[in-house]
Amino acid sequence: MSDIPNTSDPSPKNEPSNELVAEDPSEEQTEESSGNLSFALLAFALLLMVGASVYFVGTLLTTTNETTAAEQRAAAQIAEFESAPPTIGSTPSTLPLTVEDEPNAVEATNDDPTASTEEAESDRELDETEAPFPNVNPNDIGIAFVNRTPGDDYGTIGYIDREGIRHTTTLECVRIDLNANGGICLDDTSGLGGSGRGLILDANLNPSLRFGINLPSRAAASPDGSVVAWTGFAVGHSYLNPGEFATTTQLIEVERGIGANLETQFVTFGVDNQPIETEERNYWGVTFVDDDTFYATLGVGDDTSIVEGSISTSRLQVIHDNATCPEVSPDGSTIVAKERRGDVFQVVAIDTATGERRDLPETRSVEDQVEFLDDSTILYGLPNEAEGTEAQPAWDVWSLDLNGGTPQLIIPFADSPAAI
């Protein structure tokens, strides 16, 4: 066995040495240069930190100032609008609007989506720690909407009451549909670890069921509130890329919380009554006639059609070509839909009895979901590019009489209207 070599110095460790060692001037210069370099790097790092702090504070102040200025402009415009509210359709109206500053809801503490997009039966009833409970008297609500006034209440449900007063809650939504029997709220929660969150609402705006969704796009509730529907995009997709997006559309039976997807659980038939079996099918934009019959959009590649569906038979039938995003009038006589013409969505009216189609006098592209206020008046949101901020863009709700006239601004700083 070999010994490990002893490489230590054999001379006594504590014995002083008489040998003088000459100093190397190059080493001193190296140390001095190294010190200067370290100091320069430290100074540069401090300078970067100071610059970054100044930039961050400046950006924060600029954003805060922009939001404050946008809030002030919005408040002034709403106040001015209140002094001469329009009449919409055949309904004498004082809508809107007096702004009520005090919200009447409880703050949410947990918005994390939990349920599958395939079925809603895994949803659970919410308690007060999971979602805000506005508990609004449904008899007070005239028109509900998503509030687009810049500030802390941006993106919450608002409504105009029967006295024409504008209210806000703390329930956050990007799409809603609501009637006297209940509704649905969709919210984009991509910053909270999911694509979106859906809430089924009762007539008091109280959430009862929560479910996970794709990136929210469209929401609908049946007239009796027994069924709701939602459409969501795959992340990064939108209607502006026809034939290149993917959607999920689901119907949910409210009482049992059971969902059915149009893509996987319904059979679609073309105008020739032959099944359409291509995997490229997408569905979106449900509107209910009653608790069984509904209309929706079918997209196959670049082509879009309106289908009529039946929940009881799980059947979809193509009834109108070259149209999308249907909304049916309360009396069932008219469907308002959109035709894509280049980069513009033109709103059209379709007679459900004859199929006759006519353009409506709205020349701007309508991308928001359309809502019927009554049998001959629609509501829809349009972007207001002159107001808002980059983070909180402004929208306005407009009305249009299908029997003639021109579009009217009806609710400033709002979108996704729902008439009660």
C-alpha positions in Angstrom: 0.0 0.0 0.0 1.5 3.3 -1.1 1.8 6.1 1.4 0.2 9.5 0.5 3.1 11.9 -0.4 3.7 14.6 2.2 3.8 17.8 0.2 4.0 20.2 3.2 6.9 22.5 3.9 9.3 20.8 6.3 10.6 24.1 7.7 9.3 25.2 11.1 6.1 27.1 10.7 6.7 29.8 13.3 10.3 30.6 12.4 10.6 34.0 11.0 12.3 34.4 7.7 15.2 36.8 7.1 14.7 36.8 3.3 13.5 40.1 1.9 10.9 40.0 -0.9 10.9 42.8 -3.4 7.5 44.5 -4.2 6.2 44.0 -7.8 4.9 47.4 -9.1 2.8 45.5 -11.7 0.8 43.8 -9.0 0.0 47.1 -7.3 -1.2 48.6 -10.6 -3.3 45.5 -11.2 -4.9 45.8 -7.8 -5.5 49.5 -8.3 -7.1 48.8 -11.8 -9.2 46.1 -10.4 -10.4 48.4 -7.6 -11.2 51.1 -10.1 -13.1 48.7 -12.3 -15.1 47.4 -9.4 -16.0 50.9 -8.4 -17.0 51.7 -11.9 -19.2 48.7 -12.2 -20.8 49.4 -8.8 -21.5 53.0 -9.9 -22.9 51.8 -13.2 -25.2 49.3 -11.4 -26.4 52.1 -9.0 -27.0 54.4 -11.9 -29.1 51.6 -13.6 -31.1 51.1 -10.5 -31.7 54.8 -10.1 -32.7 55.0 -13.7 -35.0 52.0 -13.5 -36.6 53.4 -10.4 -37.1 56.8 -12.0 -38.6 55.1 -15.1 -40.9 52.9 -13.0 -42.1 55.8 -10.9 -42.5 58.0 -14.0 -44.5 55.3 -15.8 -46.6 54.7 -12.7 -47.4 58.4 -12.3 -48.1 58.7 -16.0 -50.5 55.7 -16.0 -52.1 57.0 -12.8 -52.5 60.5 -14.3 -53.9 59.1 -17.6 -56.4 56.9 -15.6 -57.4 59.9 -13.4 -57.9 62.1 -16.4 -59.9 59.4 -18.2 -62.1 59.0 -15.2 -62.8 62.7 -15.0 -63.6 62.9 -18.7 -65.9 59.9 -18.4 -67.7 61.4 -15.3 -68.2 64.7 -17.1 -69.5 63.0 -20.3 -71.9 60.8 -18.3 -73.2 63.8 -16.4 -73.7 65.7 -19.6 -75.5 62.7 -21.1 -77.9 62.5 -18.1 -79.2 66.0 -18.9 -80.8 64.8 -22.2 -81.3 61.0 -22.2 -82.6 59.6 -25.5 -85.8 57.6 -26.0 -85.0 54.1 -27.2 -87.4 52.2 -29.5 -91.0 52.5 -28.5 -90.2 52.5 -24.8 -90.3 56.0 -23.1 -87.0 56.0 -21.1 -85.0 58.1 -18.8 -82.0 55.8 -19.3 -79.5 56.7 -18.3 -78.5 58.0 -15.8 -77.3 59.2 -12.5 -74.1 57.7 -11.2 -74.2 56.0 -7.8 -70.8 55.9 -6.3 -71.4 53.4 -3.6 -71.2 49.8 -4.7 -73.6 47.4 -3.2 -71.6 44.2 -3.2 -69.1 42.3 -1.2 -65.5 41.9 -2.3 -64.5 38.5 -3.9 -61.7 36.6 -2.2 -61.3 33.6 -4.5 -61.8 33.8 -8.3 -59.7 30.8 -9.2 -61.5 28.7 -11.9 -62.0 25.0 -10.9 -64.3 23.1 -13.2 -63.7 21.3 -16.5 -64.8 22.8 -19.8 -66.3 19.5 -20.8 -68.9 19.2 -18.0 -70.3 21.5 -15.4 -71.5 18.8 -13.0 -68.2 19.1 -11.0 -69.1 22.7 -10.1 -70.0 23.5 -6.5 -72.3 26.0 -4.9 -70.4 29.1 -3.9 -70.4 30.7 -0.5 -69.6 34.2 0.5 -65.9 33.7 0.6 -65.8 32.6 -3.1 -67.6 35.4 -5.0 -69.2 38.8 -4.5 -72.9 38.8 -3.8 -74.5 42.0 -5.1 -78.0 40.9 -4.1 -79.7 43.4 -6.3 -83.5 43.6 -6.5 -84.3 42.3 -10.1 -87.2 44.7 -10.2 -84.8 47.6 -10.0 -82.7 46.5 -13.1 -83.6 48.0 -16.5 -80.5 47.3 -18.5 -77.4 45.5 -17.1 -74.0 46.0 -18.8 -70.2 45.6 -18.2 -69.0 49.0 -16.9 -66.2 50.5 -19.0 -65.7 53.7 -17.0 -61.9 53.9 -16.4 -61.0 53.4 -12.7 -61.5 50.9 -10.0 -64.9 49.8 -11.2 -63.8 49.1 -14.7 -64.9 45.6 -15.9 -67.6 45.1 -13.2 -71.3 44.6 -13.8 -73.3 47.8 -13.9 -77.0 48.5 -14.4 -79.5 51.2 -15.0 -82.4 51.0 -12.5 -86.0 51.8 -13.2 -85.4 55.4 -12.1 -82.6 55.8 -14.7 -79.8 55.8 -12.1 -76.6 54.1 -13.0 -75.1 51.7 -10.5 -72.0 49.5 -10.3 -71.3 46.3 -8.4 -68.0 44.6 -7.6 -68.8 41.5 -9.6 -66.2 41.4 -12.4 -67.3 40.2 -15.9 -66.2 40.7 -19.5 -69.4 39.2 -20.9 -72.9 38.9 -19.3 -76.4 38.0 -20.2 -79.3 38.5 -17.8 -83.0 38.5 -17.7 -85.7 38.6 -15.0 -85.0 34.9 -14.2 -81.2 34.8 -14.0 -78.2 34.9 -16.2 -74.5 34.2 -16.7 -71.2 36.1 -16.1 -67.9 35.3 -17.9 -64.6 36.7 -16.7 -61.1 36.6 -18.1 -58.9 35.2 -15.3 -55.8 34.5 -17.4 -53.7 36.4 -14.8 -55.0 34.0 -12.1 -53.8 30.8 -13.6 -56.6 30.0 -16.0 -58.2 31.2 -19.2 -61.5 32.2 -17.7 -64.2 31.8 -15.1 -68.0 31.5 -15.6 -70.7 32.2 -13.0 -74.3 31.3 -13.2 -76.3 34.2 -11.7 -79.8 34.3 -10.1 -82.1 37.2 -10.7 -80.5 39.1 -7.9 -77.0 38.8 -9.5 -76.0 36.3 -6.9 -73.6 33.7 -8.3 -74.7 30.1 -7.6 -72.3 28.0 -9.7 -68.8 28.5 -10.9 -67.0 26.8 -13.7 -63.8 27.1 -15.7 -64.0 28.2 -19.3 -61.8 29.1 -22.3 -61.0 32.8 -23.1 -64.6 34.3 -22.8 -66.3 35.4 -26.0 -70.2 35.1 -25.8 -72.8 34.5 -23.1 -76.5 33.8 -23.2 -79.4 32.9 -20.9 -82.7 31.3 -21.9 -85.8 33.4 -21.3 -86.9 31.3 -18.2 -83.3 31.1 -16.9 -83.2 27.3 -16.9 -80.3 27.1 -19.4 -77.3 29.2 -20.0 -74.6 29.1 -22.7 -71.1 30.3 -23.1 -68.5 30.4 -25.8 -64.7 30.6 -25.3 -61.7 30.7 -27.5 -58.6 28.7 -27.3 -55.9 31.0 -26.0 -54.6 33.4 -28.7 -57.5 32.9 -31.1 -60.2 35.3 -32.2 -63.0 35.7 -34.8 -60.7 38.0 -36.8 -58.8 34.9 -38.1 -61.6 33.0 -39.9 -60.9 29.3 -40.3 -57.9 29.5 -38.0 -59.5 29.6 -34.5 -60.9 27.1 -32.1 -63.9 27.5 -29.8 -65.7 25.7 -27.1 -69.5 26.3 -26.7 -71.3 24.7 -23.9 -75.0 24.6 -22.7 -75.5 24.3 -18.9 -78.7 23.2 -17.3 -78.8 25.5 -14.3 -80.7 23.4 -11.8 -78.5 20.4 -12.1 -75.3 22.1 -13.2 -74.8 19.6 -16.1 -73.2 20.8 -19.3 -73.2 19.6 -22.9 -70.7 20.8 -25.6 -72.0 21.5 -29.1 -68.7 20.3 -30.6 -68.9 16.8 -29.1 -72.4 16.1 -28.0 -74.6 17.4 -30.8 -75.1 16.1 -34.4 -75.1 18.8 -37.1 -77.0 18.5 -40.4 -76.5 20.6 -43.5 -79.1 22.0 -45.8 -79.2 18.6 -47.6 -80.0 17.0 -44.2 -76.7 15.0 -44.3 -74.6 15.0 -41.1 -71.6 17.4 -41.1 -68.8 15.3 -39.6 -65.7 17.3 -40.3 -63.4 17.9 -37.3 -62.9 21.5 -38.3 -66.3 22.5 -36.9 -66.6 25.4 -34.5 -69.7 26.8 -32.8 -70.3 30.1 -31.1 -72.8 32.8 -30.3 -75.9 30.9 -28.8 -79.2 32.7 -28.5 -82.3 31.1 -27.0 -85.8 31.0 -28.3 -87.0 29.0 -25.3 -85.7 26.4 -22.9 -85.2 23.9 -25.8 -84.8 25.8 -29.1 -81.8 28.0 -29.8 -79.7 29.4 -32.6 -75.9 29.4 -32.9 -73.1 29.9 -35.4 -71.4 27.1 -37.2 -68.0 27.7 -38.6 -66.3 25.3 -41.1 -63.1 26.7 -42.4 -63.8 30.2 -43.7 -67.5 29.5 -44.1 -70.1 30.4 -41.4 -73.8 29.5 -41.1 -76.6 29.8 -38.6 -77.9 26.6 -37.1 -81.1 25.9 -35.3 -80.6 23.6 -32.3 -82.8 21.5 -30.0 -81.5 20.5 -26.6 -84.0 17.6 -26.3 -82.8 15.9 -29.5 -79.1 17.1 -29.5 -79.6 18.1 -33.1 -78.3 21.1 -35.0 -79.7 22.1 -38.5 -78.2 24.6 -40.9 -80.8 27.2 -41.8 -78.9 30.3 -43.0 -75.6 30.6 -44.8 -73.0 33.4 -44.7 -74.1 34.7 -41.3 -72.7 34.7 -37.8 -73.5 35.6 -34.1 -77.3 35.4 -34.2 -79.6 37.1 -31.7 -83.3 36.4 -31.8 -86.1 38.9 -30.9 -88.3 38.2 -27.9 -91.3 37.4 -30.2 -89.1 35.1 -32.4 -89.8 36.9 -35.6 -86.4 38.3 -36.3 -82.8 37.2 -36.1 -80.2 40.0 -36.1 -76.9 38.5 -37.3 -73.6 39.7 -38.8 -72.1 39.2 -42.2 -68.3 39.5 -42.5 -67.3 41.8 -45.3 -63.6 42.2 -45.3 -62.6 43.4 -41.9 -66.1 44.7 -41.0 -69.0 42.9 -39.4 -72.2 44.2 -41.0 -75.3 43.8 -38.9 -78.3 42.3 -40.8 -81.9 41.4 -39.9 -83.3 38.1 -41.0 -87.0 37.3 -41.1 -87.4 33.9 -39.4 -90.5 33.0 -41.4 -89.3 34.0 -44.9 -85.5 34.1 -44.6 -85.5 37.6 -46.1 -82.4 39.5 -45.2 -81.7 43.2 -45.1 -78.7 45.4 -44.0 -79.3 47.5 -40.9 -78.2 51.2 -41.0 -75.1 50.7 -38.9 -72.0 51.3 -40.9 -69.5 50.6 -38.1 -68.2 47.1 -37.5 -70.2 45.6 -34.6 -68.0 43.1 -32.7 -69.9 43.1 -29.4 -72.7 40.7 -28.8 -76.1 42.1 -29.8 -79.1 42.3 -27.4 -82.8 42.9 -28.1 -84.3 45.6 -25.9 -87.7 44.9 -27.4 -89.1 43.2 -30.5 -87.8 46.0 -32.8 -84.8 47.6 -31.0 -81.3 46.2 -30.5 -78.4 47.2 -28.2 -74.7 46.7 -28.9 -71.4 48.0 -27.8 -68.9 49.9 -29.9 -65.3 50.9 -29.0 -64.8 54.6 -28.1 -61.2 55.1 -29.3 -61.2 58.8 -28.2 -61.6 57.9 -24.5 -60.2 55.4 -22.0 -56.6 54.3 -21.6 -54.5 51.5 -23.2 -55.1 49.3 -20.2 -58.8 50.3 -19.8 -60.2 51.0 -23.3 -63.6 52.7 -23.5 -66.8 51.3 -25.1 -70.3 52.7 -25.5 -73.7 51.0 -25.8 -75.7 52.1 -28.8 -79.4 51.4 -29.8 -80.9 50.9 -33.2 -84.5 50.7 -34.2 -84.9 48.0 -36.8 -87.8 49.8 -38.4 -85.8 52.9 -39.3 -83.8 55.7 -37.8 -80.2 56.0 -37.0 -78.0 54.5 -34.2 -78.3 56.3 -30.8 -75.8 56.4 -28.0 -77.7 55.0 -25.0 -75.2 54.1 -22.3 -71.7 55.7 -22.4 -68.7 53.8 -21.1 -70.4 50.3 -21.2 -70.6 47.2 -23.3 -72.2 43.7 -23.3 -75.7 45.0 -22.6 -78.5 42.8 -21.3 -82.1 44.0 -21.2 -84.2 42.8 -18.3 
